[in-house]
């Protein structure tokens, strides 16, 4: 893992404005990577997303928001607005973004009033200001009463020097950035944090579960399926241990994925799985082990990630006393490639079983990272070969000489011998199951690598 000098975030910025003015494009530019989904369709962003941003020698925390939708009551738009208002409360300053080409709209004026009420520094950013059409519209922005607009192009990167000057002027009295040698990964966090992605079908309760873990309404939830679109990462601590949680969009069958935006959401969820160390597959207790659940579990195994199964909404089926035993038997039968995977009953609403779920995730990480000494492996291998020798191929018996473990995360075992490419699947399954049972590698993918001698006389 690369190490780089990372300056301490001296302040927090919230990017706000009406939908489709380019907030997520700006967020991606400030954090230096495409973390937020971007599309021409308005209202793509729903949850607030945080990241480590920088501009020149300035380092800061930046929050992308859903925007200030004009909505009331218990609607999805009203809950999105509440997330934006929470981001404004957490921020030290507001980047208020408008579309310079569209000019100042009535919504911009109404939301500018809300921004002024926050009693925090506001930097007015006139996005899409590249070219004459954008510059000609800048004069309208003064009507918002937020001071001089900063002409900008989030897509093309124009206006970064002007934004830097505005930030410097706003935070002239801020504490100086402190640089220290810090291990960082793709999203700028602590390398020691266990990365856990929560995945599942739409409406399995993923966001509700994470909100209950955090003890706050950090993620947007509701009865509507498919609310989550971006994969949101959240840094957290559990019993003094660092955790990075990833909430993901619901994964439907490929044939039912409809439209560009949903395809982007699914791709984002798949990236979260690849980045995670442990994946929590959340099932709906009322309809567990649907075909799509098994497809997701198989995907996790193919990506080589540790798996824990959480059976959510357990309060709805708790009266069925034999159900948990049956579900664990079903997991063994339906997911033989992950034999022994933990199946934990949970309730995101009542917080039942959440500590057990986290305990299982940390235990799965230890199994996933386990290394077995070569001498111990080969003692086991000798016994396994004596009990069940490999079959003969074309009159010559396949010979396995020895075994090593060159890698963990997931455990990878290298077999050395002759004609190993001819080993039948049933025999590699015998070896895999034996390794799993003998060394406690339950619930983790196991990889076998065949190293066959090129010498035809090596028998």
C-alpha positions in Angstrom: 0.0 0.0 0.0 1.4 3.4 -1.0 2.1 5.9 1.7 1.9 9.7 1.1 1.9 12.8 3.1 -1.6 13.8 3.9 -2.4 17.2 5.4 -4.8 17.4 8.3 -8.3 18.6 7.2 -8.5 22.1 8.6 -12.2 22.8 7.7 -15.3 21.2 6.3 -17.2 22.3 3.1 -20.7 21.4 2.2 -21.6 21.7 -1.5 -25.3 22.7 -1.8 -27.6 24.0 -4.5 -30.6 22.9 -6.5 -30.4 19.6 -8.3 -28.3 19.2 -11.5 -26.0 22.2 -11.1 -22.9 20.0 -11.0 -22.4 19.4 -7.3 -21.2 15.8 -7.6 -18.9 16.7 -10.5 -17.3 19.3 -8.2 -17.1 16.8 -5.4 -15.3 14.3 -7.6 -12.8 17.0 -8.7 -12.0 18.1 -5.2 -11.4 14.6 -3.9 -9.5 13.7 -7.0 -11.4 10.5 -7.9 -14.8 9.6 -9.2 -16.5 8.6 -6.0 -20.0 10.2 -6.6 -22.3 9.1 -9.5 -22.7 11.7 -12.1 -25.5 11.8 -14.7 -27.5 14.3 -16.7 -30.6 13.2 -14.9 -31.5 15.6 -12.0 -31.5 14.3 -8.4 -28.9 11.5 -8.9 -27.4 12.2 -5.5 -29.6 11.3 -2.5 -27.4 10.6 0.5 -24.7 12.9 1.6 -21.3 11.7 0.7 -18.0 12.8 2.5 -14.5 12.7 1.2 -11.0 14.1 1.8 -10.6 17.0 -0.6 -7.7 19.3 -1.5 -7.0 22.3 -3.6 -3.4 23.5 -3.8 -2.0 23.3 -0.3 -5.4 23.4 1.3 -6.8 20.1 2.7 -10.4 19.8 3.9 -13.4 17.6 4.3 -16.0 18.0 1.6 -19.6 16.9 1.7 -21.6 16.3 -1.5 -25.4 16.7 -0.9 -28.7 15.9 -2.6 -29.4 19.6 -2.9 -32.1 21.8 -1.4 -35.3 20.3 -2.8 -38.4 22.4 -2.2 -40.4 19.7 -0.5 -42.6 19.1 2.6 -43.9 16.3 4.6 -42.6 12.7 4.7 -41.8 12.5 1.0 -38.4 11.2 -0.3 -37.5 14.7 -1.4 -38.2 16.1 2.1 -35.9 13.4 3.6 -33.2 14.2 1.0 -33.5 17.9 2.1 -33.1 16.9 5.7 -29.8 15.2 4.8 -28.6 18.4 3.1 -29.5 20.4 6.1 -27.6 18.0 8.4 -24.5 18.5 6.1 -24.8 22.3 6.4 -24.9 22.0 10.2 -21.8 19.9 10.1 -19.9 22.2 7.8 -17.7 25.2 8.5 -18.6 26.9 5.2 -21.0 26.4 2.3 -20.1 26.2 -1.4 -23.4 27.4 -2.9 -23.5 26.3 -6.5 -25.6 27.7 -9.3 -25.7 27.0 -13.1 -24.3 30.1 -14.7 -25.8 29.2 -18.1 -29.3 28.7 -16.7 -29.1 32.0 -14.8 -30.5 32.6 -11.4 -33.8 30.7 -10.9 -36.5 31.3 -8.3 -35.3 28.1 -6.6 -31.8 29.5 -6.4 -33.1 32.7 -4.7 -35.2 30.7 -2.2 -32.2 28.4 -1.3 -29.8 31.3 -1.1 -32.0 32.7 1.6 -31.7 29.4 3.5 -27.9 29.5 3.1 -27.7 33.0 4.6 -29.8 31.8 7.5 -27.2 29.2 8.3 -25.0 32.0 9.6 -21.9 30.4 8.1 -19.5 31.7 5.4 -20.9 31.1 1.9 -18.9 31.0 -1.3 -21.0 31.5 -4.4 -19.8 29.2 -7.2 -21.2 29.9 -10.7 -20.6 26.5 -12.4 -20.6 25.9 -16.2 -19.1 29.4 -16.6 -16.8 28.4 -19.4 -17.1 30.3 -22.6 -18.9 33.6 -23.4 -22.4 32.3 -22.6 -21.4 31.4 -19.0 -19.5 34.6 -18.4 -22.3 36.8 -19.7 -24.7 35.2 -17.1 -22.5 35.9 -14.1 -23.9 39.4 -13.4 -27.3 37.8 -12.5 -25.6 35.9 -9.6 -25.2 39.1 -7.6 -28.9 39.2 -7.1 -28.6 36.3 -4.6 -26.9 38.5 -2.1 -24.1 36.1 -1.5 -21.3 38.3 -2.7 -19.1 38.0 -5.8 -19.6 34.8 -7.7 -16.6 32.6 -8.5 -16.7 31.6 -12.2 -16.0 27.9 -12.4 -16.3 24.8 -14.6 -16.4 21.6 -12.5 -16.3 19.5 -15.7 -13.3 21.1 -17.2 -11.4 22.3 -14.1 -11.5 26.0 -15.0 -11.6 28.5 -12.1 -9.7 26.4 -9.5 -7.3 29.3 -8.8 -10.2 31.6 -8.1 -11.9 29.0 -5.8 -8.6 28.6 -4.0 -8.3 32.3 -3.4 -11.9 32.4 -2.1 -11.2 29.5 0.3 -8.0 31.1 1.5 -9.8 34.4 2.2 -12.6 32.6 4.0 -10.3 30.6 6.2 -7.4 33.1 6.6 -7.5 32.7 10.4 -7.8 28.9 10.3 -5.2 26.7 12.1 -2.3 25.9 9.8 -2.5 22.5 8.1 -0.4 19.8 9.9 1.2 17.3 7.6 2.2 13.9 8.9 3.1 10.5 7.4 -0.2 8.7 7.3 -1.1 5.4 5.6 -4.0 6.0 3.2 -6.0 4.0 0.8 -8.3 4.8 -2.2 -10.6 6.9 -0.1 -8.1 8.6 2.1 -8.8 6.7 5.3 -6.9 4.8 7.9 -5.4 1.6 6.6 -6.2 -0.2 9.8 -9.9 0.2 9.5 -11.8 -3.0 8.6 -13.6 -2.4 5.4 -17.1 -3.9 5.5 -19.6 -3.6 2.6 -23.2 -4.2 3.3 -24.9 -5.6 0.2 -28.2 -7.3 -0.8 -31.4 -7.0 -2.8 -33.3 -3.7 -2.8 -35.3 -3.0 0.4 -33.4 -5.6 2.5 -32.8 -2.8 5.1 -29.1 -2.0 4.4 -29.3 1.7 5.1 -31.5 1.3 8.2 -29.1 -1.3 9.6 -26.1 1.1 9.2 -28.1 4.0 10.7 -28.8 1.9 13.7 -25.2 0.9 14.0 -24.1 4.5 13.9 -26.9 5.7 16.2 -27.9 8.5 13.8 -30.0 9.0 10.6 -26.8 9.2 8.5 -28.3 7.5 5.5 -31.5 8.1 3.7 -34.1 5.5 4.4 -37.8 4.9 3.6 -40.4 2.4 2.3 -39.4 3.1 -1.3 -37.2 0.4 -2.9 -33.9 1.6 -4.5 -33.4 4.8 -2.5 -29.6 4.3 -2.2 -27.8 4.9 -5.5 -24.2 5.8 -4.5 -22.0 3.5 -2.4 -21.5 5.6 0.7 -18.4 5.0 2.9 -18.5 6.0 6.6 -15.7 5.8 9.0 -16.7 4.6 12.5 -15.5 2.8 15.6 -16.9 -0.3 17.3 -15.5 -1.3 20.6 -12.4 0.8 20.0 -11.8 -0.9 16.6 -11.8 1.2 13.4 -14.4 0.3 10.8 -15.2 1.7 7.4 -18.8 0.8 6.4 -20.0 0.9 2.8 -23.7 1.2 2.1 -24.6 0.0 -1.4 -27.4 0.2 -3.9 -29.7 -2.9 -4.0 -28.6 -5.5 -6.5 -31.4 -6.9 -8.7 -31.2 -9.6 -11.3 -29.3 -8.4 -14.3 -32.4 -8.8 -16.6 -34.3 -6.4 -14.3 -31.7 -3.7 -14.1 -33.3 -0.8 -16.1 -31.7 2.4 -17.2 -28.3 4.0 -17.2 -28.5 5.3 -13.7 -29.3 1.9 -12.1 -26.5 0.4 -14.1 -24.1 3.0 -12.7 -25.4 2.3 -9.2 -24.9 -1.5 -9.6 -21.3 -0.9 -10.9 -20.7 1.3 -7.9 -21.9 -1.4 -5.6 -19.6 -4.0 -7.3 -16.7 -1.6 -6.8 -17.5 -1.5 -3.1 -17.4 -5.3 -2.9 -14.0 -5.4 -4.6 -12.7 -2.7 -2.2 -14.1 -4.4 1.0 -12.4 -7.0 3.1 -15.6 -8.4 4.6 -19.0 -8.4 2.8 -22.2 -8.6 4.9 -24.9 -10.0 2.7 -28.2 -8.9 4.1 -31.2 -11.2 3.6 -34.9 -10.4 4.2 -35.9 -12.9 6.9 -39.4 -13.2 5.4 -38.0 -14.3 2.0 -34.4 -15.6 2.6 -32.1 -17.2 0.1 -33.8 -16.0 -3.1 -32.0 -16.7 -6.3 -30.5 -13.2 -6.3 -29.1 -13.7 -2.8 -27.2 -16.7 -3.9 -26.0 -14.9 -7.0 -24.6 -12.1 -4.8 -23.0 -14.6 -2.5 -21.3 -16.3 -5.4 -20.1 -13.0 -6.7 -18.5 -12.2 -3.3 -16.8 -15.6 -3.4 -15.5 -15.1 -6.9 -14.1 -11.7 -5.9 -12.3 -13.4 -3.0 -13.9 -11.5 -0.1 -14.9 -12.9 3.3 -18.7 -13.3 3.7 -21.1 -12.9 6.6 -24.8 -13.4 6.1 -27.1 -11.2 8.1 -30.8 -12.2 8.2 -32.6 -8.9 8.7 -36.1 -8.2 10.0 -35.7 -11.1 12.4 -38.4 -9.6 14.7 -41.0 -10.5 12.0 -40.1 -14.3 12.2 -38.7 -14.7 15.7 -41.6 -16.9 16.7 -40.4 -19.6 14.3 -38.0 -21.3 16.7 -36.5 -23.7 14.2 -35.9 -21.2 11.5 -32.4 -20.2 12.3 -31.2 -23.8 12.3 -32.9 -24.4 9.0 -31.3 -21.2 7.5 -27.8 -22.3 8.6 -28.4 -25.7 7.0 -29.7 -24.0 3.9 -26.5 -21.9 3.7 -24.3 -25.0 3.9 -26.4 -26.7 1.2 -26.8 -23.8 -1.1 -23.3 -22.2 -0.7 -20.9 -25.2 -0.5 -18.1 -22.9 -1.8 -18.4 -20.9 1.4 -19.1 -23.8 3.8 -19.4 -22.7 7.4 -20.3 -19.1 6.6 -21.8 -17.2 9.7 -25.6 -16.7 9.6 -26.6 -14.0 12.1 -30.2 -13.0 12.8 -30.5 -9.2 13.1 -33.0 -6.4 13.2 -32.0 -3.0 11.8 -35.0 -1.4 13.5 -34.6 -2.9 17.0 -30.8 -3.3 16.9 -31.1 -7.0 17.8 -28.0 -9.0 16.9 -25.9 -6.1 15.6 -23.0 -6.7 18.0 -23.0 -10.4 17.0 -22.9 -9.3 13.3 -19.9 -7.1 13.9 -18.2 -9.9 15.9 -18.8 -12.3 13.0 -17.3 -9.7 10.6 -14.1 -9.3 12.5 -13.9 -13.1 13.0 -14.4 -13.6 9.2 -11.6 -11.1 8.6 -9.2 -13.1 10.8 -10.0 -16.3 8.9 -9.6 -14.5 5.5 -6.2 -13.3 6.6 -5.0 -16.6 8.2 -1.6 -18.1 7.3 -0.7 -21.7 7.9 2.9 -22.8 8.4 4.2 -25.0 5.5 5.3 -27.8 7.8 1.8 -28.0 9.3 0.2 -27.9 5.9 2.3 -30.8 4.6 1.6 -33.0 7.6 -2.1 -32.5 6.9 -1.5 -33.1 3.1 0.3 -36.5 3.8 -2.7 -37.6 5.9 -5.2 -36.5 3.3 -3.3 -38.2 0.5 -3.0 -41.4 2.5 -6.7 -41.4 3.3 -7.8 -40.7 -0.3 -5.0 -40.8 -3.0 -5.4 -38.9 -6.3 -6.7 -40.9 -9.2 -4.7 -42.2 -12.1 -4.7 -40.5 -15.5 -3.7 -42.4 -18.7 -2.2 -45.2 -16.6 -0.1 -42.8 -14.5 -1.2 -41.7 -11.0 -1.3 -38.0 -10.3 1.3 -37.2 -7.8 1.1 -34.3 -5.3 4.5 -33.7 -3.7 3.9 -30.8 -1.3 1.9 -27.7 -0.6 2.6 -24.1 0.5 0.5 -21.0 1.2 2.0 -18.1 -0.8 -0.9 -15.7 0.0 -3.8 -14.9 2.3 -6.7 -12.5 1.9 -8.2 -14.9 0.7 -6.1 -18.0 1.6 -4.3 -19.3 -1.5 -2.6 -22.7 -1.5 -0.1 -23.9 -4.1 0.1 -27.6 -4.9 3.3 -29.0 -6.4 3.5 -32.3 -8.4 2.9 -33.8 -11.7 -0.2 -33.9 -14.0 -2.0 -31.6 -11.5 -4.0 -29.9 -14.3 -5.7 -33.3 -14.7 -7.0 -33.3 -11.1 -10.8 -33.8 -11.2 -13.0 -31.2 -9.6 -14.2 -33.7 -7.1 -10.7 -34.2 -5.8 -9.9 -30.4 -5.6 -13.2 -30.1 -3.7 -12.0 -32.9 -1.3 -8.8 -31.0 -0.6 -10.6 -27.6 -0.2 -13.1 -29.0 2.2 -10.3 -30.7 4.1 -8.4 -27.5 4.5 -11.5 -25.7 5.6 -12.4 -28.2 8.3 -8.9 -28.9 9.5 -7.7 -25.2 9.7 -11.0 -23.5 10.5 -11.3 -21.6 7.2 -15.1 -21.4 7.5 -16.9 -18.9 5.4 -13.9 -17.7 3.4 -13.0 -18.3 -0.2 -10.2 -20.8 -0.7 -8.0 -20.8 -3.8 -5.9 -23.7 -5.1 -3.0 -23.1 -7.5 -1.6 -26.1 -9.4 2.2 -26.0 -10.0 2.9 -28.9 -12.4 6.5 -30.0 -13.2 7.5 -29.6 -16.8 9.7 -32.7 -16.6 7.8 -35.7 -18.1 10.0 -38.1 -16.2 9.3 -36.4 -12.8 7.0 -39.1 -11.5 
